């Protein structure tokens, strides 16, 4: 039987467990030995001189009492002394009791009744063998008890000199060998079991530590990404805002080309940041899918509409086809579906130089009120080698290094698509031929909207129309103050700008506002505390309720939840585009125009 190697601390622990088991099981053995002794005295009382038998039973009672006292001490206070000291007490108790039964062996040679002799021999052998399972956790304790009983008994049989005595002596010593072998076997089995248990416990503890470390690392990474997001998004908001204002001003052709180049670069950087944050959310299970009604045709038309300028710029034809069997509205997460389609279409356009890119949606299967829809994006681009298709959906993976140099990209888009499709309980794949083109597909289950007839048609808004109202802008970064104020003023709004939450409270007290745009992280008083104080004034009847929209670079789920819990009505993630800001402001200033 193989012995598992453990460190010194575990060896000491196992040794302590064995000694503890010896005492835990010991009381039954002490009582059995005492009962056997009393039975023996009862049976041979008339065969032996009363003085000797009284002295013998008195000795047995004394040793048994001592062993029971040790057992009680260990039961109530096992840590009152060292393990080795408890072991020595057990060894001495077993040895002294073994001497008592060894003395009883002499009765075999002074009794006149063969029946009584057989009874004594039966008791002696039974005591020696019966102690094996109780004392096997520490073999030396068992040997201290049994060998003083069996070895002298065999010697007395052997030295009788007759044939029967010699045979009994040999049989007795063979019994000694059997007892020793059985005890060692039991002890090794117990030792192996304890070591295996410690090994399993160590493995479980190691897995638990690894899990905790992985969770802690994930939390640290998520927090780092959240902080990085805020630090990058805040200046990016100023960069994009400035570029948008500059693009709206009179420029020469070359200057406008520079502005467009800078805008494209900034938006590419923002896309990369969004991809990394998406992966972070997916890793920590922070992405929750919505189950809302949406028009499938509108989603496909919207995605295709965004991609049309890119296709036209490259001289490509972009089409989309919807299966006539599809219902007008379905239940699902339209934004995540659009995200996957956007990624697949942008890749198809990127890797296609001429020809057509086609988006098609068909009904793959039905199950009660659930539909399995198949989305396909087919291009006539460069194609993908079979060896590269297996790793295409892994993170930071490109077909080869030349692809990265020519077409750019980080290899995150398809990995995010796979994660999102899996989250939607779907599948994603690719079939491609080099020089011919590629077909990316994914299938997801979507439910039929049970209240299609009850849904109102959406009412579009005109972004060119002006707005009216007083807006309080709470922002500590000067460039963001300037760009946001310019955008709002261009829509006809009156804007008051303050630098932090404390100034916002003062302005909020002095003037009536129709909308508050609140940055979250600011010096002196942050946006969360300022919002809570504003809501407190409203609850006390000092002011009417005013919509408060967070302008935040913190876009992790817990950050958004904090915005709502502090009393904000909505949020807009930095950096935002001009139309995103105006649409958000229009929503809260003219809610009656929106469905």
C-alpha positions as CSV (number, residue, x, y, z in Angstrom):
1,X,0.0,0.0,0.0
2,X,1.5,3.3,-1.1
3,X,2.2,5.9,1.6
4,X,1.3,9.5,0.8
5,X,4.0,12.0,1.7
6,X,2.8,14.9,3.8
7,X,4.5,17.8,5.5
8,X,5.6,17.7,9.1
9,X,2.5,19.6,10.3
10,X,0.2,17.1,8.7
11,X,2.2,14.2,10.1
12,X,1.7,15.6,13.6
13,X,-2.0,16.1,13.0
14,X,-2.4,12.5,11.8
15,X,-0.5,11.3,14.8
16,X,-2.8,13.3,17.0
17,X,-5.9,11.9,15.3
18,X,-4.7,8.3,15.8
19,X,-4.1,8.8,19.5
20,X,-7.5,10.6,19.7
21,X,-9.2,7.6,18.1
22,X,-7.4,5.3,20.6
23,X,-9.0,7.1,23.5
24,X,-12.4,7.5,21.7
25,X,-12.7,3.8,21.2
26,X,-10.9,2.9,24.4
27,X,-13.8,3.1,26.9
28,X,-15.6,0.1,25.3
29,X,-12.4,-2.0,25.5
30,X,-11.9,-1.0,29.2
31,X,-15.5,-2.0,30.1
32,X,-15.3,-5.3,28.1
33,X,-12.0,-6.3,29.9
34,X,-13.5,-5.5,33.3
35,X,-16.7,-7.5,32.6
36,X,-14.6,-10.5,31.3
37,X,-12.4,-10.3,34.5
38,X,-15.5,-10.4,36.7
39,X,-16.9,-13.4,34.7
40,X,-13.6,-15.2,35.1
41,X,-13.6,-14.6,38.8
42,X,-17.2,-15.8,39.0
43,X,-16.4,-19.0,37.0
44,X,-13.2,-20.1,38.9
45,X,-14.1,-18.8,42.4
46,X,-14.4,-22.3,43.7
47,X,-11.3,-23.5,41.9
48,X,-8.6,-21.1,43.2
49,X,-7.6,-19.8,46.6
50,X,-9.8,-16.8,47.4
51,X,-6.9,-14.6,48.5
52,X,-5.0,-14.9,45.2
53,X,-8.2,-14.4,43.1
54,X,-9.1,-11.4,45.3
55,X,-5.7,-9.8,44.8
56,X,-5.9,-10.4,41.1
57,X,-9.4,-8.9,40.7
58,X,-8.3,-6.0,42.9
59,X,-5.3,-5.3,40.6
60,X,-7.6,-5.5,37.5
61,X,-10.0,-3.0,39.1
62,X,-7.2,-0.6,40.0
63,X,-5.7,-0.7,36.4
64,X,-9.2,-0.4,34.8
65,X,-10.0,2.6,37.1
66,X,-6.7,4.3,36.1
67,X,-7.4,3.8,32.4
68,X,-11.0,5.1,32.8
69,X,-9.7,8.2,34.6
70,X,-7.2,8.9,31.7
71,X,-10.1,8.5,29.3
72,X,-12.2,11.0,31.2
73,X,-9.4,13.5,31.3
74,X,-8.8,13.1,27.6
75,X,-12.5,13.4,26.8
76,X,-12.9,16.7,28.7
77,X,-9.5,18.3,28.1
78,X,-7.7,16.6,25.2
79,X,-5.3,19.6,24.9
80,X,-4.3,19.5,28.6
81,X,-1.0,17.8,27.7
82,X,0.9,16.8,24.6
83,X,-0.1,14.0,22.2
84,X,3.0,12.0,23.1
85,X,2.2,12.1,26.8
86,X,-1.4,10.8,26.1
87,X,0.2,8.0,24.1
88,X,2.5,7.1,26.9
89,X,-0.4,6.8,29.3
90,X,-2.2,4.6,26.9
91,X,0.8,2.3,26.4
92,X,1.4,2.0,30.2
93,X,-2.3,1.3,30.8
94,X,-2.4,-1.4,28.1
95,X,0.8,-3.0,29.4
96,X,-0.4,-3.1,33.0
97,X,-3.7,-4.7,31.9
98,X,-1.7,-7.2,29.7
99,X,0.3,-8.3,32.7
100,X,-3.0,-8.9,34.6
101,X,-4.2,-11.3,31.9
102,X,-0.8,-12.8,31.6
103,X,-1.0,-13.7,35.3
104,X,-4.4,-15.2,34.6
105,X,-2.8,-17.6,32.1
106,X,-1.1,-19.4,35.0
107,X,-4.6,-20.6,36.1
108,X,-4.4,-23.1,33.2
109,X,-1.9,-25.1,35.1
110,X,-3.5,-25.2,38.5
111,X,-7.1,-25.8,37.6
112,X,-8.3,-29.4,37.9
113,X,-11.3,-29.0,35.6
114,X,-10.6,-29.2,31.8
115,X,-13.8,-27.2,31.2
116,X,-12.5,-24.4,33.4
117,X,-9.2,-24.5,31.6
118,X,-10.8,-24.2,28.2
119,X,-12.9,-21.3,29.5
120,X,-9.7,-19.5,30.7
121,X,-7.9,-20.1,27.5
122,X,-10.9,-18.8,25.5
123,X,-11.0,-15.6,27.6
124,X,-7.3,-15.0,27.2
125,X,-7.2,-15.5,23.4
126,X,-10.5,-13.5,23.0
127,X,-9.0,-10.6,25.0
128,X,-5.8,-10.6,22.9
129,X,-7.6,-10.8,19.5
130,X,-10.5,-8.6,20.5
131,X,-8.3,-5.7,21.3
132,X,-6.8,-5.6,17.8
133,X,-9.5,-3.4,16.1
134,X,-9.7,-1.1,19.1
135,X,-6.0,-0.5,19.4
136,X,-4.9,-0.7,15.8
137,X,-4.7,3.1,15.3
138,X,-1.4,2.8,17.3
139,X,0.0,-0.7,17.0
140,X,2.5,-0.3,19.9
141,X,-0.4,0.1,22.3
142,X,-2.0,-3.1,21.1
143,X,1.4,-5.0,21.3
144,X,1.9,-3.6,24.9
145,X,-1.4,-5.3,25.8
146,X,-1.6,-8.5,23.7
147,X,2.0,-9.8,23.6
148,X,2.4,-10.0,27.4
149,X,-0.7,-12.3,27.3
150,X,0.0,-14.5,24.3
151,X,3.8,-15.0,24.4
152,X,4.0,-16.3,28.0
153,X,0.9,-18.5,27.3
154,X,2.6,-20.1,24.3
155,X,5.8,-20.6,26.3
156,X,4.0,-22.3,29.1
157,X,2.3,-24.6,26.6
158,X,5.6,-25.3,24.9
159,X,7.7,-26.1,28.0
160,X,5.2,-28.7,29.2
161,X,7.3,-31.1,27.0
162,X,4.4,-33.3,25.9
163,X,3.0,-33.5,22.3
164,X,-0.2,-31.6,23.1
165,X,1.6,-28.8,24.9
166,X,4.1,-28.3,22.1
167,X,1.3,-28.3,19.6
168,X,-0.6,-25.7,21.6
169,X,2.5,-23.6,22.0
170,X,3.2,-23.6,18.3
171,X,-0.4,-22.7,17.6
172,X,-0.2,-19.9,20.1
173,X,2.9,-18.3,18.5
174,X,1.3,-18.7,15.1
175,X,-1.6,-16.7,16.6
176,X,0.9,-14.0,17.6
177,X,2.1,-13.7,14.0
178,X,-1.5,-13.5,12.7
179,X,-2.3,-10.8,15.3
180,X,0.8,-8.8,14.3
181,X,0.1,-9.1,10.6
182,X,-3.6,-8.2,11.0
183,X,-2.8,-5.2,13.3
184,X,-0.2,-3.9,10.8
185,X,-2.7,-4.3,7.9
186,X,-5.5,-2.4,9.8
187,X,-3.0,0.3,10.8
188,X,-1.8,0.8,7.3
189,X,-5.3,0.9,5.9
190,X,-6.2,3.6,8.5
191,X,-3.0,5.5,7.9
192,X,-3.6,5.5,4.2
193,X,-7.2,6.6,4.6
194,X,-6.2,9.5,6.8
195,X,-3.4,10.6,4.5
196,X,-5.7,10.4,1.5
197,X,-8.3,12.5,3.4
198,X,-5.6,15.1,4.1
199,X,-4.5,15.0,0.5
200,X,-8.1,15.5,-0.6
201,X,-8.6,18.3,1.9
202,X,-5.4,19.9,0.6
203,X,-6.7,19.6,-2.9
204,X,-10.1,21.0,-2.0
205,X,-8.4,23.8,-0.1
206,X,-6.1,24.5,-3.0
207,X,-9.0,24.6,-5.4
208,X,-10.8,26.9,-3.0
209,X,-7.8,29.2,-2.8
210,X,-7.4,29.1,-6.6
211,X,-11.0,30.0,-7.0
212,X,-10.8,32.8,-4.5
213,X,-7.6,34.1,-6.1
214,X,-9.2,33.9,-9.6
215,X,-12.3,35.7,-8.3
216,X,-10.2,38.4,-6.6
217,X,-8.1,38.8,-9.8
218,X,-11.3,39.1,-11.8
219,X,-12.6,41.7,-9.4
220,X,-9.3,43.6,-9.5
221,X,-9.2,43.4,-13.2
222,X,-12.8,44.6,-13.5
223,X,-12.1,47.5,-11.1
224,X,-9.0,48.4,-13.0
225,X,-10.9,48.4,-16.3
226,X,-13.6,50.5,-14.7
227,X,-11.0,53.0,-13.5
228,X,-9.3,52.9,-16.8
229,X,-12.6,53.5,-18.6
230,X,-13.3,56.6,-16.5
231,X,-9.8,58.0,-17.0
232,X,-9.8,57.4,-20.8
233,X,-13.4,58.3,-21.4
234,X,-13.3,61.6,-19.7
235,X,-10.6,63.1,-22.0
236,X,-12.0,61.3,-24.9
237,X,-15.3,63.1,-24.4
238,X,-13.4,66.4,-24.7
239,X,-11.6,65.2,-27.8
240,X,-14.7,64.0,-29.6
241,X,-16.7,67.0,-28.5
242,X,-14.0,69.4,-29.7
243,X,-13.7,67.6,-33.0
244,X,-17.5,67.7,-33.6
245,X,-17.6,71.5,-32.9
246,X,-14.6,72.0,-35.1
247,X,-16.3,69.9,-37.9
248,X,-19.4,72.1,-37.6
249,X,-17.3,75.3,-38.2
250,X,-16.1,76.7,-41.5
251,X,-13.0,74.8,-42.6
252,X,-10.8,74.4,-45.6
253,X,-10.9,71.0,-47.4
254,X,-7.5,70.0,-46.0
255,X,-8.5,71.0,-42.5
256,X,-11.7,69.1,-42.7
257,X,-9.8,66.0,-43.9
258,X,-7.6,66.3,-40.8
259,X,-10.6,66.7,-38.5
260,X,-12.3,63.6,-40.1
261,X,-9.1,61.6,-39.7
262,X,-8.8,62.6,-36.0
263,X,-12.5,61.7,-35.5
264,X,-12.1,58.3,-37.1
265,X,-9.0,57.6,-34.9
266,X,-10.8,58.7,-31.7
267,X,-13.8,56.6,-32.6
268,X,-11.6,53.6,-33.3
269,X,-9.9,54.0,-29.9
270,X,-13.4,54.3,-28.3
271,X,-14.5,51.1,-30.0
272,X,-11.4,49.2,-28.7
273,X,-12.2,50.5,-25.2
274,X,-15.8,49.4,-25.5
275,X,-14.7,45.9,-26.7
276,X,-12.4,45.5,-23.7
277,X,-15.2,46.5,-21.3
278,X,-17.6,44.2,-23.0
279,X,-15.2,41.3,-22.4
280,X,-14.8,42.3,-18.8
281,X,-18.5,42.3,-18.2
282,X,-18.9,38.9,-19.9
283,X,-16.1,37.4,-17.8
284,X,-17.8,38.4,-14.5
285,X,-21.3,37.6,-15.7
286,X,-22.4,41.3,-15.5
287,X,-24.1,41.3,-18.9
288,X,-27.8,40.7,-18.5
289,X,-30.0,40.2,-21.6
290,X,-33.2,42.2,-22.0
291,X,-36.4,40.5,-23.0
292,X,-38.2,43.4,-24.8
293,X,-40.3,43.6,-27.9
294,X,-38.6,44.9,-31.1
295,X,-39.2,45.0,-34.8
296,X,-36.8,42.6,-36.5
297,X,-36.9,44.5,-39.8
298,X,-36.1,47.8,-38.1
299,X,-33.1,46.2,-36.4
300,X,-31.7,44.8,-39.6
301,X,-32.5,48.0,-41.5
302,X,-30.8,50.1,-38.8
303,X,-27.7,47.9,-38.8
304,X,-27.5,48.0,-42.6
305,X,-28.2,51.7,-42.6
306,X,-25.1,52.3,-40.4
307,X,-22.9,50.2,-42.7
308,X,-24.1,51.6,-46.0
309,X,-21.8,54.6,-46.0
310,X,-18.8,52.3,-45.4
311,X,-19.9,49.9,-48.2
312,X,-20.4,52.8,-50.6
313,X,-17.0,54.2,-49.8
314,X,-15.5,50.9,-50.9
315,X,-17.7,50.6,-53.9
316,X,-19.6,47.6,-52.5
317,X,-23.3,46.6,-52.6
318,X,-24.9,45.9,-49.2
319,X,-28.2,44.1,-49.1
320,X,-30.3,42.4,-46.5
321,X,-33.1,39.9,-46.8
322,X,-35.7,38.7,-44.3
323,X,-37.7,35.5,-44.5
324,X,-41.4,36.3,-45.2
325,X,-42.3,33.6,-42.6
326,X,-40.8,35.7,-39.8
327,X,-43.2,37.6,-37.4
328,X,-43.2,41.4,-37.4
329,X,-42.1,41.6,-33.7
330,X,-40.2,39.3,-31.4
331,X,-39.0,39.3,-27.8
332,X,-35.2,39.5,-27.1
333,X,-32.3,41.9,-26.7
334,X,-32.2,44.1,-29.8
335,X,-29.1,46.0,-28.7
336,X,-27.0,42.8,-28.3
337,X,-28.3,41.4,-31.5
338,X,-27.4,44.6,-33.3
339,X,-24.0,44.5,-31.7
340,X,-23.3,41.0,-33.2
341,X,-24.7,42.0,-36.6
342,X,-22.7,45.3,-36.6
343,X,-19.5,43.4,-35.9
344,X,-20.1,40.7,-38.6
345,X,-21.1,43.3,-41.2
346,X,-18.2,45.6,-40.5
347,X,-15.8,42.7,-40.8
348,X,-17.4,41.6,-44.1
349,X,-17.0,45.1,-45.5
350,X,-13.5,45.5,-44.2
351,X,-12.2,42.3,-45.8
352,X,-14.1,42.7,-49.1
353,X,-12.7,44.8,-51.9
354,X,-15.4,44.4,-54.6
355,X,-18.7,42.7,-55.0
356,X,-21.6,42.3,-52.6
357,X,-22.2,41.8,-48.8
358,X,-25.5,40.2,-47.9
359,X,-27.3,40.0,-44.6
360,X,-30.0,37.4,-44.5
361,X,-32.4,36.3,-41.7
362,X,-34.4,33.1,-42.0
363,X,-36.5,30.8,-39.9
364,X,-34.5,27.8,-38.9
365,X,-37.0,26.0,-36.5
366,X,-40.0,26.7,-34.3
367,X,-40.9,25.3,-30.9
368,X,-44.3,26.5,-29.5
369,X,-43.9,30.3,-29.2
370,X,-40.1,30.2,-29.6
371,X,-38.4,30.7,-32.9
372,X,-34.8,29.7,-33.9
373,X,-33.6,32.4,-36.3
374,X,-30.6,32.0,-38.5
375,X,-28.6,35.2,-39.3
376,X,-26.1,35.0,-42.1
377,X,-23.5,37.5,-43.3
378,X,-22.0,36.5,-46.7
379,X,-19.2,38.4,-48.5
380,X,-17.0,38.0,-51.5
381,X,-13.8,39.0,-49.7
382,X,-10.4,37.5,-49.2
383,X,-11.7,34.3,-47.5
384,X,-10.1,32.4,-44.5
385,X,-8.0,29.3,-44.6
386,X,-9.4,26.2,-43.0
387,X,-6.6,26.0,-40.4
388,X,-7.4,29.5,-39.2
389,X,-11.2,29.0,-38.9
390,X,-10.9,27.0,-35.7
391,X,-9.2,29.8,-33.7
392,X,-11.1,32.7,-35.3
393,X,-13.4,33.2,-32.4
394,X,-10.6,33.3,-29.8
395,X,-9.6,36.5,-28.2
396,X,-6.9,38.7,-29.7
397,X,-6.8,36.3,-32.7
398,X,-6.3,37.4,-36.3
399,X,-5.9,35.1,-39.3
400,X,-2.2,36.1,-39.6
401,X,0.1,39.0,-38.9
402,X,-0.3,40.4,-42.4
403,X,-4.0,40.7,-41.8
404,X,-3.4,42.8,-38.8
405,X,-1.0,45.1,-40.7
406,X,-3.2,45.6,-43.7
407,X,-6.7,45.7,-42.2
408,X,-6.0,46.5,-38.5
409,X,-8.1,45.3,-35.6
410,X,-7.4,43.6,-32.3
411,X,-9.2,40.3,-32.8
412,X,-11.7,41.1,-30.0
413,X,-14.9,41.6,-32.1
414,X,-15.5,37.9,-33.0
415,X,-14.7,36.8,-29.5
416,X,-17.3,39.1,-28.1
417,X,-19.8,37.9,-30.8
418,X,-19.3,34.3,-29.6
419,X,-19.7,35.3,-26.0
420,X,-22.9,37.2,-26.7
421,X,-24.4,34.5,-28.9
422,X,-23.7,31.9,-26.2
423,X,-25.3,34.2,-23.7
424,X,-28.4,34.2,-25.9
425,X,-28.3,30.4,-25.9
426,X,-27.3,30.3,-29.6
427,X,-24.5,29.1,-31.8
428,X,-22.0,30.8,-34.1
429,X,-19.8,29.6,-36.9
430,X,-18.1,30.3,-40.2
431,X,-17.5,28.7,-43.6
432,X,-15.0,30.2,-45.9
433,X,-12.9,29.6,-49.0
434,X,-9.7,31.6,-49.7
435,X,-10.2,34.0,-52.6
436,X,-14.0,33.3,-52.9
437,X,-15.5,34.8,-49.7
438,X,-16.8,33.9,-46.3
439,X,-20.2,33.1,-44.7
440,X,-20.5,34.0,-41.0
441,X,-23.7,32.7,-39.3
442,X,-25.3,32.5,-35.9
443,X,-28.6,31.1,-34.7
444,X,-30.4,32.3,-31.6
445,X,-33.8,31.5,-30.1
446,X,-36.3,34.5,-29.9
447,X,-39.9,34.5,-28.7
448,X,-42.9,35.7,-30.6
449,X,-44.3,38.9,-29.0
450,X,-47.8,37.8,-27.6
451,X,-49.0,41.4,-27.7
452,X,-47.9,42.5,-31.2
453,X,-51.3,44.2,-31.9
454,X,-51.1,46.3,-28.7
455,X,-47.7,47.9,-29.4
456,X,-47.8,51.5,-30.6
457,X,-45.7,52.5,-33.6
458,X,-42.6,54.5,-32.6
459,X,-42.6,58.2,-33.4
460,X,-39.4,59.6,-34.8
461,X,-37.9,62.8,-33.6
462,X,-36.3,65.6,-35.6
463,X,-32.8,66.2,-34.4
464,X,-32.7,69.6,-36.2
465,X,-35.5,71.1,-34.2
466,X,-34.7,73.4,-31.4
467,X,-35.3,72.9,-27.7
468,X,-36.4,75.2,-24.9
469,X,-35.5,75.0,-21.2
470,X,-33.0,75.7,-18.4
471,X,-30.2,73.2,-18.0
472,X,-27.8,72.9,-15.1
473,X,-24.5,71.3,-16.3
474,X,-22.4,70.0,-13.4
475,X,-18.9,69.2,-14.8
476,X,-15.4,69.7,-13.4
477,X,-13.4,69.3,-16.7
478,X,-13.1,72.6,-18.6
479,X,-12.9,71.1,-22.1
480,X,-16.1,69.0,-21.4
481,X,-17.8,72.1,-20.0
482,X,-17.1,74.0,-23.2
483,X,-18.1,71.3,-25.7
484,X,-21.3,70.2,-23.9
485,X,-22.4,73.8,-23.3
486,X,-21.8,74.6,-27.0
487,X,-23.9,71.6,-28.1
488,X,-26.7,72.5,-25.8
489,X,-26.7,76.2,-26.7
490,X,-26.8,75.3,-30.4
491,X,-30.1,73.7,-29.7
492,X,-31.5,76.8,-28.1
493,X,-31.1,75.8,-24.4
494,X,-30.0,78.1,-21.6
495,X,-27.1,76.5,-19.8
496,X,-25.6,77.2,-16.4
497,X,-22.2,75.5,-15.8
498,X,-20.8,74.7,-12.3
499,X,-17.6,72.9,-11.3
500,X,-18.7,70.4,-8.6
501,X,-21.6,69.1,-6.5
502,X,-21.3,71.8,-3.9
503,X,-21.7,74.6,-6.5
504,X,-24.5,72.6,-8.1
505,X,-26.5,72.6,-4.8
506,X,-26.1,76.4,-4.5
507,X,-27.3,76.9,-8.1
508,X,-30.1,74.4,-7.6
509,X,-31.3,76.4,-4.6
510,X,-31.2,79.8,-6.4
511,X,-32.9,78.9,-9.7
512,X,-35.5,76.6,-11.3
513,X,-34.1,74.2,-13.8
514,X,-35.8,71.9,-16.3
515,X,-32.9,69.4,-16.4
516,X,-29.7,68.6,-14.6
517,X,-26.8,67.0,-16.3
518,X,-24.6,65.6,-13.5
519,X,-21.0,64.4,-13.7
520,X,-20.4,61.7,-11.1
521,X,-16.7,62.0,-10.0
522,X,-15.8,65.6,-9.0
523,X,-13.8,67.3,-6.2
524,X,-15.4,68.7,-3.0
525,X,-18.7,66.9,-3.5
526,X,-19.4,64.2,-6.1
527,X,-22.5,63.8,-8.3
528,X,-24.0,61.0,-6.2
529,X,-24.0,63.1,-3.0
530,X,-25.2,66.2,-4.8
531,X,-28.1,64.2,-6.3
532,X,-29.1,62.8,-3.0
533,X,-29.2,66.3,-1.5
534,X,-31.3,67.6,-4.4
535,X,-33.8,64.8,-4.0
536,X,-33.9,65.5,-0.2
537,X,-35.0,69.1,-1.0
538,X,-37.7,67.8,-3.3
539,X,-39.0,65.4,-0.7
540,X,-39.2,68.3,1.8
541,X,-41.4,70.2,-0.6
542,X,-38.8,72.9,-1.2
543,X,-38.6,72.1,-5.0
544,X,-40.5,70.2,-7.7
545,X,-38.9,67.1,-9.0
546,X,-36.3,67.7,-11.8
547,X,-34.9,65.0,-14.0
548,X,-31.2,64.4,-13.4
549,X,-29.1,62.6,-16.0
550,X,-25.7,61.3,-15.2
551,X,-22.9,62.2,-17.6
552,X,-20.4,59.5,-16.5
553,X,-17.3,57.8,-17.8
554,X,-18.0,54.9,-15.3
555,X,-20.1,52.5,-17.4
556,X,-19.7,49.2,-15.4
557,X,-23.1,47.8,-14.2
558,X,-22.4,48.6,-10.6
559,X,-21.6,52.2,-11.5
560,X,-24.9,52.6,-13.4
561,X,-26.8,51.0,-10.6
562,X,-25.2,53.5,-8.2
563,X,-26.5,56.4,-10.4
564,X,-30.0,55.1,-10.1
565,X,-29.8,54.3,-6.4
566,X,-28.6,57.9,-5.7
567,X,-31.7,59.3,-7.3
568,X,-30.7,59.9,-10.9
569,X,-33.2,59.3,-13.7
570,X,-30.9,58.3,-16.5
571,X,-27.3,58.2,-17.6
572,X,-25.3,59.0,-20.7
573,X,-21.9,57.3,-21.1
574,X,-18.8,59.4,-21.9
575,X,-17.6,60.0,-24.5
576,X,-20.9,60.8,-26.2
577,X,-21.7,62.1,-29.6
578,X,-23.5,65.3,-30.4
579,X,-26.7,63.5,-31.5
580,X,-26.6,61.2,-28.4
581,X,-26.6,64.2,-26.1
582,X,-29.4,66.0,-27.9
583,X,-31.5,62.9,-28.1
584,X,-31.1,62.3,-24.3
585,X,-31.9,65.9,-23.5
586,X,-34.9,65.9,-25.9
587,X,-36.2,62.8,-24.2
588,X,-36.4,64.4,-20.8
589,X,-37.4,67.9,-21.9
590,X,-40.1,66.7,-24.4
591,X,-41.2,63.2,-23.1
592,X,-44.6,63.5,-24.7
593,X,-43.1,63.3,-28.2
594,X,-41.6,59.9,-27.6
595,X,-43.5,56.6,-27.6
